[in-house]
Amino acid sequence: MTTNDSSIKFAYWVPNVSGGLVISKIEQRTSWDIGYNKRLAQIAEASGFDYALSQIRFTAGYGAEYQHESVSFSHALLEATTKLKVIAAILPGPWHPAVVAKQIATINHLTEGRVAVNIVSGWFRGEFAAIGEPWLDHDERYRRSEEFIRVLRGIWTEDNFNFRGDFYRFTNYSLKPKPIDPQPEIFQGGSSRAARDMASRVSDWYFTNGNSVEGIKAQVDDIRAKAKANGHSVKIGVNAFAIARDTEAEAQAVLKDIIDQANPEAVHAFAHEVANAGKASPEREGNWAKSTFEDLVQYNDGFKTNLIGTPQQIAERIVALKDVGVDLVLLGFLHFQEEVAYFGKHVIPLVRELEAKAEAKAGVRVQAAE
Ligand SMILES: Cc1cc2nc3c(=O)[nH]c(=O)nc-3n(C[C@H](O)[C@H](O)[C@H](O)COP(=O)(O)O)c2cc1C
């Protein structure tokens, strides 16, 4: 299987919180414990996955009753693997950027530069109340996240770093040691206007919820146009809940079972909480602004991306996402270990074949034009 820089990348959600990736009573052969997760990380890197994304949650929401902390858990997964990059989720507010810069610089040294961060901005007011953390308005949360990202980069790359922001201040600060190259990549989660504008200015990667190809294209075009005007370049990652089965009927039956067995109280409670996210932003867009009950059963709208069907159907849909500018697909599964292995064996090779064919065709076109 050949890959190159333009090959689409694959990431999976680390199940470091209990309850799996769907708010449903359906059986999920997935565990949040460290033994299961180390094995999963090893299966993922052997199956062609590039990244693993951990989650940060301080209290239960939609059922995720137990939650392992993201930075320490990510480090454990990096120690159990040799190639996989692990993205630690960070929530400004509870974390101060000086602490994160130092923690991640050390993990970068311990793991040959394989650690990255996902700066999330908070959607769960009850969680902030539970830990006594002030709850800022939607766009203020993003203003803080943007300062957080600027500060992280500054500390990681400059000596005598100075910063005078509304949220953070640094005076002649020199972090030693700084991260070795490659510098830790900075991802962000969120898709409201404020989230997209932040991506177009400072983030290396923009992560968004599941959506149709047209919905994703609109976001990609919007962000890339703004990033270009800012002289910045940003890569795009899209969430999807994958159900790959030998036949389309089997895959659709699994989706139906997940939704039929949804936990309605937990889904409604989640719908109530996420109203504090993009719906509370001035333009009322954002991650869950248009989600239906069925969409929310996968808590990042992962069904909407429609990677549900046979390996061939899924591979073609992934290439369609790539064609509108997507660089990475972030995947959730019902039974993680088994399905990551199946996906690596049956779907990723088809994607690589389709990519190679498209490149060969483009090469022929370039030659013909010469
Ligand atoms: C791929 C992805 C991963 C996320 N991971 C977390 C997380 O681990 N913890 C968290 O509190 N929020 C997480 N978020 C939520 C975002 O940071 C943000 O609060 C949410 O998307 C609402 O943003 P918006 O309404 O401004 O679009 C994630 C979002 C995405 C798209």
The ligand as an SDF file (V2000), in Angstrom:
LIG
                    3D

 31 33  0  0  0  0  0  0  0  0999 V2000
  -13.6170   16.3310   16.4690 C   0  0  0  0  0  0  0  0  0  0  0  0
  -14.0410   17.0980   17.6770 C   0  0  0  0  0  0  0  0  0  0  0  0
  -13.5390   16.7360   18.9220 C   0  0  0  0  0  0  0  0  0  0  0  0
  -13.9380   17.4010   20.0740 C   0  0  0  0  0  0  0  0  0  0  0  0
  -13.4650   16.9720   21.2930 N   0  0  0  0  0  0  0  0  0  0  0  0
  -13.9230   17.5730   22.4340 C   0  0  0  0  0  0  0  0  0  0  0  0
  -13.4950   17.1120   23.7130 C   0  0  0  0  0  0  0  0  0  0  0  0
  -12.7330   16.1620   23.8390 O   0  0  0  0  0  0  0  0  0  0  0  0
  -13.9820   17.7610   24.7960 N   0  0  0  0  0  0  0  0  0  0  0  0
  -14.8370   18.8280   24.7110 C   0  0  0  0  0  0  0  0  0  0  0  0
  -15.2540   19.3510   25.7470 O   0  0  0  0  0  0  0  0  0  0  0  0
  -15.2500   19.2800   23.5010 N   0  0  0  0  0  0  0  0  0  0  0  0
  -14.8170   18.6870   22.3770 C   0  0  0  0  0  0  0  0  0  0  0  0
  -15.2320   19.1510   21.1390 N   0  0  0  0  0  0  0  0  0  0  0  0
  -16.1700   20.3020   21.1080 C   0  0  0  0  0  0  0  0  0  0  0  0
  -15.5990   21.6040   20.5570 C   0  0  0  0  0  0  0  0  0  0  0  0
  -14.4740   22.0610   21.1650 O   0  0  0  0  0  0  0  0  0  0  0  0
  -16.6410   22.7350   20.6310 C   0  0  0  0  0  0  0  0  0  0  0  0
  -16.9200   23.0640   21.9480 O   0  0  0  0  0  0  0  0  0  0  0  0
  -17.9120   22.2950   19.9890 C   0  0  0  0  0  0  0  0  0  0  0  0
  -17.6020   21.7430   18.7480 O   0  0  0  0  0  0  0  0  0  0  0  0
  -18.8920   23.4320   19.7890 C   0  0  0  0  0  0  0  0  0  0  0  0
  -18.3790   24.3090   18.9000 O   0  0  0  0  0  0  0  0  0  0  0  0
  -19.2260   25.2820   17.9950 P   0  0  0  0  0  0  0  0  0  0  0  0
  -20.6110   25.2250   18.4390 O   0  0  0  0  0  0  0  0  0  0  0  0
  -18.5800   26.5750   18.2340 O   0  0  0  0  0  0  0  0  0  0  0  0
  -19.0680   24.7810   16.6120 O   0  0  0  0  0  0  0  0  0  0  0  0
  -14.8420   18.4920   19.9700 C   0  0  0  0  0  0  0  0  0  0  0  0
  -15.3380   18.8640   18.7100 C   0  0  0  0  0  0  0  0  0  0  0  0
  -14.9440   18.1750   17.5650 C   0  0  0  0  0  0  0  0  0  0  0  0
  -15.5110   18.6000   16.2390 C   0  0  0  0  0  0  0  0  0  0  0  0
  1  2  1  0
  2  3  1  0
  2 30  2  0
  3  4  2  0
  4  5  1  0
  4 28  1  0
  5  6  2  0
  6  7  1  0
  6 13  1  0
  7  8  2  0
  7  9  1  0
  9 10  1  0
 10 11  2  0
 10 12  1  0
 12 13  2  0
 13 14  1  0
 14 15  1  0
 14 28  1  0
 15 16  1  0
 16 17  1  0
 16 18  1  0
 18 19  1  0
 18 20  1  0
 20 21  1  0
 20 22  1  0
 22 23  1  0
 23 24  1  0
 24 25  2  0
 24 26  1  0
 24 27  1  0
 28 29  2  0
 29 30  1  0
 30 31  1  0
M  END
$$$$
